[in-house]
Amino acid sequence: MKKLSFLFAAAAIVLSDVMCAVVAFNYRDMLCGIEHSCYSAPAGVAFLSAIPFGIGIIICAAAAYMFHKKAR
């Protein structure tokens, strides 16, 4: 159970790093797109891609906590 706890904690950390990279890339893409090809969506729409990552991070953190409690 302790290994599963560490696995889910690591998965939550990796998901948070990937989330930051995806949101930053989408935000930069929106800003560059607005300047050069007149996209209609505002740059804040890029932050909507953080929602599924946030849900995944919460699930992984909850699973890590649950497995940590069972390991005790």
N, C-alpha and C positions, 0 to 999 in steps of 0.2 A: 504494500500500500504506500510505503514511503517513496518508492520509485515513481509510482503514478502521480503522487503529489508533486514531485519535482518536475515530472514530464509536463503536467498541465500548467505549472507555474512558468516553465520555460516557454510553453506554447503561448501563454498570455503575453509574455515579454516580446516574443517574436512578432506576434500579431500587432502589438502596439507600435513596434518599429516599422512594420510594413504599412500600417495605417498612416503613419506620418509621411512616409515616402509617397504613397498613392495620393494623399490629399495635397501634398506640396506639388507633385507633378501636375495634377489636375488644375490646381490653382494657377500655376505658372502658365499652363496651356490656355486657360481661359483668358488670362491677362494678355498674353501674346496674340491670341485669336481676336480679342476685341480691338486691338490696335491695328491689326492687319487685314482681317476679313469680316469685321462687323458681326460677331456672334450676337444673338439676341439674349442669351442667358447671362445673368450677372455672375461675377467671379465667386460670389458666396455659395453658388450651387455646388461648387467643388467640395464643400464641407458636408454635403449630403452623403458622399461616399464613405464618411466616417461612421455612419450609423450601423451598417452591418458588422464592421470591425469592432465597434463598441459592444455590440451584442455578443460577439464571439469572445471578446476579452472577459466580459462579465461571466459568461458560461464557464470559461477555462478557470477563472479565478475561483468561482464557486466550487467547481469540481476539485481543484487543488486544495481548497479549505476542507472540503468533505473528506477527501482521502487522507489529509493530514490529521484530522480528528480521529478517523478510524485507525490510523497507524499507532496512535497513543494507546 
